[in-house]
Amino acid sequence: MRVIIIENGSKEQIEELKLKTLPRNGEYVEFKQTLYSIHKVIHTENDIKLLVIRVR
């Protein structure tokens, strides 16, 4: 499934990824050696957006 990672505070799009499973709120996803905590999962008609908070 196609997901878009968006920084929660700035609403800046970080990247578009393809994932096999959908993560849940509170779980973590790593992208380019940066760890993000998933704040909220938003389902839209065209895609799924993950609002994330940078952890490290």
FIDOBA-988504 format. One record per residue (C-alpha): residue number from 1; residue in three letters; x negated, y negated, z negated. Coordinates in Angstrom, 1 decimal. Example, Ala and Ser with C-alpha at 12.3 -4.5 7.8 and 13.67 -1.06 7.14 Angstrom:
<sites>
SITE | nr | rest | east | north | up
SITE | 1 | ALA | -12.3 | 4.5 | -7.8
SITE | 2 | SER | -13.7 | 1.1 | -7.1
</sites>
This chain:
<sites>
SITE | nr | rest | east | north | up
SITE | 1 | MET | 0.0 | 0.0 | 0.0
SITE | 2 | ARG | -1.1 | -3.5 | 0.7
SITE | 3 | VAL | -1.6 | -5.8 | -2.3
SITE | 4 | ILE | -2.7 | -9.4 | -2.6
SITE | 5 | ILE | -4.8 | -10.4 | -5.6
SITE | 6 | ILE | -4.1 | -13.9 | -6.9
SITE | 7 | GLU | -5.8 | -15.8 | -9.7
SITE | 8 | ASN | -3.1 | -16.5 | -12.3
SITE | 9 | GLY | -4.1 | -20.0 | -13.4
SITE | 10 | SER | -5.0 | -21.5 | -10.1
SITE | 11 | LYS | -2.7 | -19.4 | -7.8
SITE | 12 | GLU | -5.7 | -19.0 | -5.5
SITE | 13 | GLN | -5.7 | -15.9 | -3.3
SITE | 14 | ILE | -8.8 | -13.8 | -4.0
SITE | 15 | GLU | -8.4 | -10.9 | -1.6
SITE | 16 | GLU | -6.0 | -8.6 | 0.2
SITE | 17 | LEU | -6.6 | -4.9 | -0.6
SITE | 18 | LYS | -5.1 | -1.5 | 0.2
SITE | 19 | LEU | -4.5 | 0.7 | -2.9
SITE | 20 | LYS | -3.3 | 4.2 | -3.2
SITE | 21 | THR | -1.4 | 3.6 | -6.4
SITE | 22 | LEU | 0.2 | 0.5 | -7.8
SITE | 23 | PRO | -1.4 | -0.6 | -11.1
SITE | 24 | ARG | 0.7 | -1.8 | -14.0
SITE | 25 | ASN | 0.7 | -4.9 | -16.1
SITE | 26 | GLY | -2.2 | -4.9 | -18.6
SITE | 27 | GLU | -4.3 | -2.5 | -16.5
SITE | 28 | TYR | -7.6 | -3.5 | -14.8
SITE | 29 | VAL | -8.8 | -3.6 | -11.2
SITE | 30 | GLU | -12.4 | -4.2 | -10.1
SITE | 31 | PHE | -13.3 | -6.1 | -7.0
SITE | 32 | LYS | -16.8 | -7.1 | -5.9
SITE | 33 | GLN | -18.3 | -6.3 | -9.3
SITE | 34 | THR | -15.7 | -8.5 | -11.1
SITE | 35 | LEU | -13.1 | -7.1 | -13.4
SITE | 36 | TYR | -9.6 | -8.5 | -13.4
SITE | 37 | SER | -6.8 | -7.8 | -15.9
SITE | 38 | ILE | -3.4 | -7.6 | -14.2
SITE | 39 | HIS | -1.1 | -10.2 | -15.7
SITE | 40 | LYS | 2.0 | -9.7 | -13.5
SITE | 41 | VAL | 3.1 | -7.6 | -10.5
SITE | 42 | ILE | 5.3 | -9.4 | -8.0
SITE | 43 | HIS | 7.2 | -7.5 | -5.3
SITE | 44 | THR | 8.2 | -9.4 | -2.2
SITE | 45 | GLU | 9.7 | -8.4 | 1.1
SITE | 46 | ASN | 6.4 | -8.2 | 2.9
SITE | 47 | ASP | 3.8 | -7.2 | 0.3
SITE | 48 | ILE | 3.0 | -6.9 | -3.4
SITE | 49 | LYS | 1.2 | -9.6 | -5.3
SITE | 50 | LEU | -1.0 | -9.0 | -8.4
SITE | 51 | LEU | -1.4 | -12.1 | -10.6
SITE | 52 | VAL | -4.7 | -11.4 | -12.4
SITE | 53 | ILE | -7.0 | -12.9 | -15.0
SITE | 54 | ARG | -10.7 | -12.7 | -14.6
SITE | 55 | VAL | -12.3 | -10.7 | -17.4
SITE | 56 | ARG | -16.0 | -10.7 | -16.3
</sites>
